[in-house]
Amino acid sequence: MWQGKRGAGERAPGLARAAVLPLLITAPVLPTIAEWGVGRFVAMLTVREYPSEVGARRWMQEKSSRT
């Protein structure tokens, strides 16, 4: 029983370090990802129509006016 407990206690710090490793790897790009997310959210609330939507609508109008 004691050896089993000792083994579990020794593994815990290693697992804690393993959980921090992905965070350390992604830390340099997290500000960029956050800025992108905030920008998309603000654009969703403030921009009436995206340029791609305008182009698609014009293309559909031209296509329907030809037929």
N, C-alpha and C positions, 0 to 999 in steps of 0.2 A: 504494500500500500504506500509506504513512504517513498519508494523509488518511483512509483507512478506519479505521486505528487511532485517530486523533485523534477521529473521530466517535463511535466506540464508547466511548472514555473520557469524552467529554462527556455521553453519554447515561446513564451509570451513576449519577451522583449524582441525576439527575432520577428515575430508576427507583427508587432507594432512598427518596427522599422520597415518591414515589407509594405505595410499600409501607407507609410509616408513616402516611399520611393516614387510612386506615380505622381504624387503632388509635387515633389521636387523636380521631376522631369518636366511637368507641364507648367510650373510656376512662371517661367519666362514669357509664355504666350497667354497666360490667363488675363492680363489687362487688355490685350488685343481682342480676345474673345468676348470679354465683358463689354468693351466699347462697341463691337459689332452688334451685339445683342441689344444694347441700349439704342444704338442708331436705328436698327430695324424697327424696334418698338416705337420710337418717336416718329419715324417715317410712316409707320402704319397709322398713327393717330393724326398726323398733320398733312400728309400728301394725299391729294384727292385722287390722282391717277398716276401710276408709274409710267415712264416713257415706253416700256415694252407693251403696256396695255393700250396706249395711244396708237402705237404702230400696228398692233393687232387689230384694233377697231377700224383704223383707216384701211388696212388691207382687206378686211371683211366687207367694208362698204364698197371698195373698188371692185371686189369680186362679185358682190351681189348686183352692182349697177351694170356690169357687163352682160349679165344674163337676162 
